[in-house]
């Protein structure tokens, strides 16, 4: 490993990336020093990732998830940049730092990008940033406590909810009627209704309607 670890921090809130920069550059590491470059927008981050890949790839790239104005015609964000890094700068470690702590969002990012770490912003401080850097360089991945909890929750639920349940949940989420779902899963309508009740109990929304079931299933990563 080089004596200098180069990090790129990308977030559309400039004060946040400057916070990462000042915190990490002021931190003490045993075997190396850290320099942090910042990119305060999606476009700036994309340009720097593409440029550095041709000359000297960053050791670690820190990405926020939501970085594009909601009014934009094209939806882009940290996930797109993470996929870009994996494609053109595979030696770089990718770590997401986001305010999103729900199971669905975290597990979706892990599935689609397979990053080297995920940190929930409310848990970010000097200690977690230092630990993250050392971990992703030596033995990734690194997750903060809330991220790890979301991952464990999904793994635990995987043992209870099978593929037919997931198909029922998905069809409910797109507005398919129960009688039509029964045909798709080769089960009677009464069986589908019974399974919906069981799913509500399993997901802790037994007193809720189908909408509550769908929302909870989304949070846990089943839809």
Secondary structure, DSSP 4 states (H G I P E B T S, - for coil): --SEEEEEEE-S-HHHHHHHHHHHHTS--SS-EEEEEEE-SHHHHHHHHHHHHHH---SEEEE-S--S-TT-SS---HHHHHHHHHHH-TTSEEEEEES---HHHHHHHHHHH--SEEEEGGG-SHHHHHHHHHHHHHS--EE-HHHHHHHHHHHHHHTT--HHHHHHHHHHHTT--HHHHHHHTTS-HHHHHHHHHHHHHHTT-TTS-HHHHHHHHHHTT--
